[in-house]
Amino acid sequence: MLGRMYEGQDCSVARALEVVGDRWTLLILRDLSFGLKRFDEFQQSLGIAPNVLTDRLKRLDQEGLVKRVRYQETPERFEYRQTKKALELQPVIFFLAKWGDRYRPDPLGPPRLSLHDNCGGKVNEKLVCSRCKKDVWFDSIYTEANPTHAKVK
Ligand SMILES: [Zn+2]
């Protein structure tokens, strides 16, 4: 996505990074997983320049990670939905967040909590629900803002 190809790298990680190695791209995918869909929502969440956001969304579309869906005709407006290909990056985003919480912790705790959709229990990095003790997969995890962060704002 950076327009940078890792030529000479015979490596699966390098090939994946050609698509998602740009930080805006992963943050857009993160926001999509939080339920954001529209250009102005991404712009507000990320504080990203409009031309950069347009470029990243176009590339995500070209790579088949998002689907553009028109929600208004005049003026024409689109929203973005994750494809299966994007949903399969959920583990990357989940574990990146867990890594960030461990090695770059926020004093107020994790900004978002990963929760089990069956019972609302917190899901740990071993993908076990703290409440019902069941193994959890990514399709049954949702996130919400950690209340400890809401108090500050
Ligand atoms: Zn549970």
Boltz pocket constraint, residues with backbone or C-beta under 6 A from the ligand:
constraints:
  - pocket:
      binder: B
      contacts: [[A, 116], [A, 118], [A, 119], [A, 120], [A, 121], [A, 129], [A, 130], [A, 131], [A, 132], [A, 133], [A, 134]]
      max_distance: 6.0
